Amino acid sequence: MKRFTTLSITRMALLAAIYAALTLALAPISFGQFQIRVSEAMTVLPFFFPEAVPALFVGCLLANLLGTLMGVSLGVLDIVFGSLATLLAAYLTSKCKKLWLAPLPPVVINAVVIGALLAYTLTPEAGAAGFPMFAGSVGLGQVAACYGLGIPLLLAVKKLAPRGIG
């Protein structure tokens, strides 16, 4: 089992704090049916830094919890499923072998999970019929954040990364 170093623990704390702070600072566009969660650009960081996986989960959990307290989040469902979606997306990103594929797990996972969550909570009477609209909306926001901001972020830290690009 790999031991955590002071550097990796510090990096995890910083990533979690930055994710939560960005999400909450941009709350009007971070939550809801039309969202571009800018902090989701960070979900590509596990490509280089495996310790980003738990950090992003904690950051998302804090953002969703505080967002619920602020009245901008969808509550317990968002806290649980939104945070788990980020955890799964970050984990799958850590397994990617190509830089250009690193944003794909966050885009797909969040489009499906958050799209379903929004359809279930905002239009329960529509049932599954509302899902494509919400999944598409969330997916487009994720593409903007993860490809539009995440790829430049990865390219910016590429020289500092502990592993090469395959």
C-alpha positions in Angstrom: 0.0 0.0 0.0 1.3 3.4 -1.0 2.0 5.8 1.9 0.8 9.3 1.8 3.6 11.9 1.8 3.4 15.4 3.1 3.3 16.7 -0.5 0.4 14.4 -1.4 -1.6 15.3 1.7 -1.0 19.0 1.1 -2.0 18.6 -2.6 -5.2 16.7 -1.6 -6.2 19.5 0.9 -5.5 22.2 -1.6 -7.4 20.5 -4.4 -10.4 19.8 -2.2 -10.5 23.4 -1.0 -10.1 24.9 -4.5 -12.9 22.6 -5.9 -15.3 23.6 -3.1 -14.4 27.3 -3.2 -14.7 27.5 -7.0 -18.0 25.7 -7.0 -19.5 27.9 -4.3 -18.0 31.2 -5.6 -19.7 30.4 -8.9 -22.8 28.9 -7.4 -25.3 30.5 -9.8 -23.7 28.5 -12.7 -22.5 25.5 -10.6 -25.9 24.2 -9.7 -29.2 23.6 -11.4 -30.5 22.4 -14.7 -28.2 24.6 -16.8 -24.8 24.4 -15.2 -21.2 24.8 -16.0 -19.4 23.7 -12.9 -16.0 25.3 -13.6 -14.4 23.3 -10.8 -15.1 20.1 -12.8 -12.2 21.1 -14.9 -10.1 19.8 -12.0 -11.5 16.2 -12.5 -8.9 15.7 -15.2 -6.1 16.1 -12.6 -6.1 12.4 -11.5 -4.6 11.7 -14.9 -1.3 13.0 -13.4 -2.0 13.0 -9.6 -3.8 9.9 -8.2 -4.3 11.6 -4.9 -6.6 14.0 -6.7 -9.3 11.2 -6.7 -10.2 11.4 -3.0 -9.5 15.2 -2.9 -12.0 15.9 -5.6 -14.6 13.7 -3.9 -14.1 15.6 -0.6 -14.2 18.9 -2.5 -17.4 18.0 -4.3 -19.0 16.6 -1.1 -18.2 19.9 0.7 -19.5 22.0 -2.2 -22.7 20.0 -2.4 -23.2 20.0 1.3 -22.6 23.8 1.6 -24.7 24.3 -1.6 -27.6 22.5 0.1 -27.2 24.7 3.2 -27.2 27.8 0.9 -30.3 26.5 -0.9 -28.8 26.2 -4.3 -28.3 22.4 -4.4 -30.8 19.6 -4.8 -30.1 18.4 -1.2 -29.3 15.0 0.1 -29.5 13.4 -3.4 -27.0 15.8 -4.8 -24.7 15.4 -1.8 -24.7 11.7 -2.2 -25.0 11.0 -5.9 -23.3 14.1 -7.2 -20.3 13.5 -5.0 -20.2 9.8 -5.9 -20.4 10.7 -9.6 -17.3 12.9 -9.2 -15.5 10.2 -7.3 -16.2 7.6 -10.0 -15.3 10.1 -12.8 -12.0 11.0 -11.1 -11.1 7.4 -10.5 -11.8 6.5 -14.2 -9.8 9.5 -15.3 -6.8 8.2 -13.2 -7.0 5.0 -15.3 -6.9 6.9 -18.7 -3.8 6.4 -20.8 -4.3 9.3 -23.3 -4.5 12.9 -22.2 -7.3 13.7 -24.7 -9.4 11.0 -23.1 -9.0 12.3 -19.5 -12.1 14.6 -19.6 -14.3 11.9 -21.0 -15.2 10.1 -17.8 -16.4 13.3 -16.0 -18.4 14.3 -19.0 -20.2 11.0 -19.4 -20.6 10.1 -15.7 -22.0 13.5 -14.8 -24.2 13.8 -17.8 -25.8 10.5 -16.9 -25.9 10.7 -13.0 -26.7 14.5 -12.7 -29.0 14.4 -15.7 -31.0 11.6 -14.1 -30.9 13.4 -10.7 -32.2 16.6 -12.2 -34.9 14.7 -14.2 -36.0 12.8 -11.1 -36.1 15.9 -8.8 -37.2 18.7 -11.2 -39.7 16.9 -13.4 -40.8 13.7 -11.7 -44.1 13.8 -13.5 -42.2 13.5 -16.9 -40.4 10.4 -15.7 -37.7 9.2 -18.0 -38.8 11.6 -20.8 -37.0 14.5 -19.1 -33.7 12.7 -18.9 -32.4 13.4 -22.4 -32.8 17.2 -22.0 -31.1 17.2 -18.6 -28.3 14.8 -19.5 -27.6 16.9 -22.7 -27.6 20.1 -20.7 -25.2 18.8 -18.0 -23.1 17.0 -20.7 -22.6 20.3 -22.6 -21.6 22.1 -19.4 -19.2 19.3 -18.6 -17.7 19.4 -22.1 -17.1 23.2 -21.6 -15.5 22.7 -18.2 -13.6 19.4 -18.7 -12.4 19.9 -22.3 -12.5 23.7 -22.6 -10.8 24.3 -19.3 -9.5 20.8 -18.2 -7.3 20.1 -21.3 -5.5 23.5 -21.0 -5.1 22.7 -17.2 -3.5 19.4 -18.0 -1.3 20.9 -20.6 -0.2 23.5 -18.1 0.8 21.0 -15.5 2.2 18.4 -17.9 5.9 19.3 -17.2 5.3 18.9 -13.5 3.5 15.5 -13.8 5.0 12.4 -12.2 4.3 10.2 -15.2 4.6 10.6 -19.0 1.8 10.7 -21.5 1.1 7.5 -23.4 
